[in-house]
Amino acid sequence: MAIKSYLAHPHSGQKEKLINELLALKNCEIIPAENKDVIILVTDTESDSDDDILKQHIETFNSLKLLALVSGFNTPKNDL
């Protein structure tokens, strides 16, 4: 599983729009800051390639100004 966390910075006045766009996605959890125009975004996908597709989709949002990766790791699946 690929789990990554990002800081999502919206364009001025578009925080609510970005929140709604991110909430519509599966494999994502968000935590909007209460006092700043920033959103914490955590993605949990099956693979790095799925995560790349999700990230590319998020980067198409017109309300998004900047998406900054904070942390990421990949947990290999055990073949039992």
N, C-alpha and C positions, 0 to 999 in steps of 0.2 A: 504494500500500500504506500502511496505517495501522500504524505501529509505536509502541507506548506502553509505558512502564515505570511500575510501581506498587510501593508498599510495602504489603504485606498484613499487617495485625495481627490475629491470632486472639484469640478469647476465651480467658480463662485456662484452661490445661490442654487446649486444643483445637488446638494447633499441628499435631500429626500428622494429625488429621482434616482440617484445612484443606489440608495438603500433599497428601493423597490425593485430595481433591475437585479441586484444581487440576491434579494430574497426569492426571486422567481427561479433561481438556479438550484439544481440539486447538487449534492456533494459540496455544499458551501454552508458555513455558519458565519454570521456577522455580529459584531459588537460595535455599534456607533458610539463615538465619544460624545459625552454630554456637553462639553464646553469648547470643543474644537471642531473644525471641519475635516475630520478624519474618521475612517471606518477601519476596524480590524476585521480582516477576512481570513478565515481558515478554510482550506480546501482539503478534502480527503477523497482521493481517487484510487482506482485499482492499479494504475501504473503511471510511470513518468510520461508516457505518450498521451494517456488520457488527461493528465494534468496540463500538458502543453496545449492540447486542444481547448480545454476549459479556459486557460489563461489567455489564449489568442481570442477566444470569444469575448471574455471580459474586456479586453483591450479595445474592442470595437464600440463600447458604450460611449456615446457622445458626452455623457455627464462625467466621465472619468478623465481627470487631468493627469494623474500619476499613480502607478501601481508599483510599490516597492516591496521586494521580497525581504522578509525579516528572518525567516528560518524555514528549513526544509529538510526532510529525511525520507528515506525509502526503506520500508521494512520488507525484506524478502519473504516470500511465502515458503513455508516448510513443506517439502514433498514427503508426506507420510505414507 
